[in-house]
Amino acid sequence: MPHERRRHTRKRVDLPAAYTVGAEGERIVVHLADISVGGAYLDKVEAAPTFGTEVILYVTLPGGNELKLESVVRWTKPGGLGLQFGMHGAKETYLLTEFMSTLEDVPVAGEFD
């Protein structure tokens, strides 16, 4: 059975999102497929930045609050990429955890094998 290495529970989500490479880059529209307090998986990515690239993820939550999360690309695959979040403030942490409390967990790898 595969072992899940993530430290934070991932939650399913279905939201449009965007990221920029660096603070001044153009916003690239993607889809947020899952999220945790430590990172996120983006799909519908046409040309993913390479491993280690610093990006800023922008997500508008239901209710209109926009999260701006400094992140780094930790892996890529055709059409998707995984981000690890950097440090964020109390406001972002609160909004993210409150939002995540309304979402369904992503099953751990091998859970339904």
N, C-alpha and C positions, 0 to 999 in steps of 0.2 A: 504494500500500500504506500503511495507517495506520501512524503512528509511535508506539511505546510510550514514554510520558513518565515512567513510574515508574523510580525509581533502584534499587529492591529487587525481587528475584524474588518473585513471588507463588506461594503454594503452595495447592493444593486442600485443603480440610478439611471435615469434616462433624461439627460438634459443637454441642450446645446452648451458649448463652452468655446473658449478661444485661448490661444497662448501666443506669447511673443518671445522671440529670442532676444534676450536682453530687455532693458527697460524701454528702449526707444523703437523697438521693432514693430513691424506691421502685425496686426492681430490676424492670426490664422484660425479659421473656424473649424472646430472638430466636434466630436460627440463624447460626452462623459458617460462611461459605461459602468464603472464602479469607483468607490472612493473609501478611504479610511482616514484616520487622523494622521497617518504617516505618508500617504500617497494616493495616487489615482491611476486608473487605466483609461486611456483615450483611444477611441476607435474612429473610423472614417477619416484617418490621417493619410493624406496623399503623399507627402514627402516628409518623413520624420527626421528631426534633427538627430545627430549622432549621439552615442553614449557619452555621458558626461557634460552635455550641453546644458547651460543654465537657462531656464525659461521662467516666464511668469504665467501662471494659469489664472484665467478669469472665468468665474462661474457666477451667474445670476441665479440666486436661490428663489424658490417660490416665495412671494411676498416682496420681492424686489431688491433684497440685499445682495450686493456684489461682493464675492470673495476675490481677493487678489493674493495669490499664494506663490511665493518664490519656490522654485522647484529645480530639480536636476533630472535629466533623462537617465534612467537606470537600465532600460532595455528597449529594444524595438523589434517589431516583426512586421511583415507586410500588412499595411493598413492600420497599425496600432503602435502604441508605445506606453511604457510604464514610467511614471514619475514618482520621485521621492520628494516630499515636501521638506523645505528648510524650516527655520524657526519662523513662527508667526505669533502675532500678538494675542492678547486676551480676547479682543473682539472677534477676531477670526476663529479662534479656538471655540468660543462660545457658539457662534453662528454655525460652525461646522458640526459640532457635537449635537446641538439641538436639531439640525436638519437630519443628521444621520440617525437620530432616534426614531425617525418616522419611516426608515427604509428597511427593506428585507436583507438579511445576511446573504452573502455569496457562499454557497456550500464549499467546505474545505475539500481540496483535491482528494479524490478517492472516497469521499463520504458515501457516494451512491454506487460504488463498484460492487 
